[in-house]
Amino acid sequence: MQSTFIECRVGCGACCIVVSIKGPIPGMPDGKSAGIPCIHLTEDYLCSLFNSPDRPQVCSSLQPMKDMCGETNEEAFQILSVMEVLTDPYRK
């Protein structure tokens, strides 16, 4: 199944909250755990590093897609939560 790239939904921020980041990011040298909001997520759920050269490669390479983001913000949180569990290298 091929996914379609879409625009980020205003007020979502699911990928900046649900997804774990294993490598260092500015201000978070140990990365971030799943379910923890990135410190660069603004009050209106935008990335304060979005157009910055300091934005981590892992973040800039993640592109919103229909099968990852779903139809609603809630669906994005659900889908990404499942993906996070399924891709956890320590999962039994």
N, C-alpha and C positions, 0 to 999 in steps of 0.2 A: 504494500500500500504506500503510495506516495503522498506526502503531506504538502499542503499549500502554505507558503509564507503569508503571514498576516501582520497587521500593525499591532503594536502593544495596546492593550485596553487601558484607558485612563483609570487610575485608582486601583490597579490590580497589585502589582509588585510580588506576585506569587513566586517568580523565579529568584527574587532577591530575599525571599523568606524561607521557602520550602527547601530549596536546593542547598546541599552542603558544598563548600568550597574547600578543597584539601590543601591548596597552596596558599602562600601569603598574598594578602591584598593590603593596600595602604591602610594603616591604622589597625589592621588585624593580621599580625605576622604569622599566626598559626591557622589562618583561614577562618572558616565559620562552620558551625554545626548546622545540620538540617533543622528547620523550624525556628532558627534564630535570625531575626532581621539583620541584614548587612548594615553597618554603621553609616553607609553612604546612601541609604534609602531615606528620601526626604519625607516630610509630613504628608505630602500629597502623592506619595508612592512613586516618585521618580528617582532616578539615579543621579546623585550630585557629581559623579565622575563620568557621566555618559559621553561627553565630547572631550574628555581629558586624556592626554597621553598616559596618565597614571591608571586609567581603567584597565583592569586585569584582562589578559587574553581570554581566559575562561569565560568572562562575562561578555566580551565583545563577540565571541564566537557563537554564543547561544542566541539563536534567532527564533522569534516567536512563530510557531506553526500551529495550524488548526488542530492537529491531533495531540499537541502538547498543551494548548491553551483552552481548548473546548469553546463553549459558547458563552460562558459566564466566568466571573472571577472565582466563584466558588468551585466551578468545575475545574478550573486551572489548578487550584489548590489540591483538589482530589487527584487529578491525573499526575501532577508532579510529585505528590506524596507517594503514590504507587511506584512511579519511576524511580524515586529516591531509594525506596526499599529494595526494588528489584536489581538496582545497580550497585548496591552496597557490597563491597568486596568481602565483608565479614559476615554476610548473611548466611545462615545455615539452612 
